[in-house]
């Protein structure tokens, strides 16, 4: 993920956000942008965040618009150590565009590994 912007606050815990990704595999896969509805609430002393992509009229020509089907993230503290949590994500992403499936598989795997590594560093 290279950027994340809140486009619209709808109400408490609800927003529309746009995030972008960098090109992958020497830009064989172009940079993508996603515009998602997001809802986040407390759940069992942790967080539950779910979302789905929206049709958003504003498009930027330097990005291909990807689409996220219903997805969610659960962050729940460990019972034995509340200083640590388990993060579980369910994602169904359609990168859109014309991309060989093998390139998608490779890019998604490396992107998720980088995401979790960056998240660990940030925390």
C-alpha positions as CSV (number, residue, x, y, z in Angstrom):
1,X,0.0,0.0,0.0
2,X,1.5,3.4,-1.0
3,X,-1.3,5.7,0.2
4,X,-4.6,5.7,2.1
5,X,-7.0,8.6,2.1
6,X,-10.4,9.0,3.7
7,X,-12.7,10.4,1.0
8,X,-15.9,10.7,3.1
9,X,-16.9,10.1,6.7
10,X,-20.4,8.7,6.7
11,X,-21.0,8.3,10.4
12,X,-19.1,6.9,13.4
13,X,-17.0,3.9,12.4
14,X,-18.0,4.2,8.7
15,X,-16.1,5.8,5.9
16,X,-15.2,5.7,2.2
17,X,-11.5,5.3,1.7
18,X,-9.1,5.2,-1.3
19,X,-5.9,3.4,-1.2
20,X,-3.3,2.8,-3.8
21,X,-0.6,0.1,-4.5
22,X,2.6,0.4,-6.3
23,X,3.3,-1.4,-9.6
24,X,4.5,-4.9,-9.2
25,X,6.9,-7.2,-11.1
26,X,8.8,-4.4,-12.8
27,X,5.4,-2.7,-13.6
28,X,4.1,-5.7,-15.5
29,X,1.2,-5.1,-13.1
30,X,0.3,-1.4,-13.1
31,X,-0.3,0.6,-9.9
32,X,-3.8,0.0,-8.6
33,X,-6.3,2.1,-6.6
34,X,-9.3,0.8,-4.6
35,X,-12.2,2.8,-3.3
36,X,-13.9,0.9,-0.4
37,X,-16.7,1.4,2.1
38,X,-15.2,0.5,5.5
39,X,-16.8,-0.3,8.8
40,X,-14.7,-0.8,11.9
41,X,-15.9,-1.7,15.5
42,X,-14.6,-3.0,18.7
43,X,-14.8,-6.8,19.0
44,X,-13.8,-9.0,22.0
45,X,-11.3,-6.4,23.2
46,X,-10.0,-6.2,19.6
47,X,-11.2,-4.8,16.3
48,X,-13.3,-6.0,13.4
49,X,-13.1,-4.2,10.2
50,X,-15.1,-5.1,7.1
51,X,-15.4,-3.5,3.7
52,X,-16.4,-3.7,0.0
53,X,-15.4,-1.7,-3.0
54,X,-17.7,1.0,-4.3
55,X,-18.3,2.4,-7.8
56,X,-16.7,5.8,-7.3
57,X,-16.9,8.3,-10.3
58,X,-13.6,10.0,-9.6
59,X,-10.8,8.0,-11.3
60,X,-7.2,8.8,-11.7
61,X,-5.7,7.8,-15.0
62,X,-2.3,6.7,-13.6
63,X,-4.1,3.8,-11.7
64,X,-6.1,0.8,-12.7
65,X,-9.2,0.6,-10.5
66,X,-9.3,-2.7,-8.6
67,X,-12.3,-4.2,-6.8
68,X,-12.5,-5.8,-3.4
69,X,-15.4,-8.2,-2.9
70,X,-16.7,-8.4,0.8
71,X,-13.6,-8.7,3.0
72,X,-12.7,-8.4,6.7
73,X,-10.0,-8.1,9.2
74,X,-10.1,-9.4,12.8
75,X,-7.6,-8.3,15.4
76,X,-8.1,-10.1,18.7
77,X,-5.7,-10.0,21.7
78,X,-4.2,-13.4,22.8
79,X,-5.9,-14.8,25.9
80,X,-2.5,-15.7,27.4
81,X,-0.8,-12.4,26.5
82,X,-2.9,-9.3,26.0
83,X,0.1,-7.4,24.7
84,X,0.0,-9.5,21.5
85,X,-2.9,-10.0,19.1
86,X,-3.8,-12.3,16.3
87,X,-4.6,-10.6,13.0
88,X,-6.7,-12.6,10.5
89,X,-7.7,-11.2,7.1
90,X,-10.2,-12.4,4.6
91,X,-9.7,-10.7,1.2
92,X,-11.2,-11.3,-2.2
93,X,-9.5,-8.9,-4.6
94,X,-10.1,-8.5,-8.3
95,X,-7.1,-6.6,-9.6
96,X,-8.9,-6.0,-13.0
97,X,-7.1,-5.3,-16.2
98,X,-5.3,-7.8,-18.4
99,X,-2.9,-9.7,-16.2
100,X,-1.6,-13.3,-16.5
101,X,-2.9,-15.4,-13.5
102,X,0.7,-16.4,-12.7
103,X,1.7,-12.8,-12.4
104,X,-1.3,-12.1,-10.1
105,X,-0.4,-15.0,-7.9
106,X,3.2,-13.9,-7.5
107,X,2.3,-10.3,-6.9
108,X,-0.4,-11.0,-4.4
109,X,1.9,-13.4,-2.4
110,X,4.7,-10.8,-2.2
111,X,2.3,-7.9,-1.5
112,X,0.8,-9.7,1.5
113,X,4.2,-10.7,2.8
114,X,5.3,-7.1,2.5
115,X,2.1,-5.8,4.1
116,X,2.5,-8.0,7.2
117,X,6.2,-7.1,7.5
118,X,5.4,-3.4,7.2
119,X,2.6,-3.7,9.8
120,X,4.9,-5.5,12.2
121,X,7.5,-2.7,11.8
122,X,4.9,0.0,12.3
123,X,3.6,-1.6,15.5
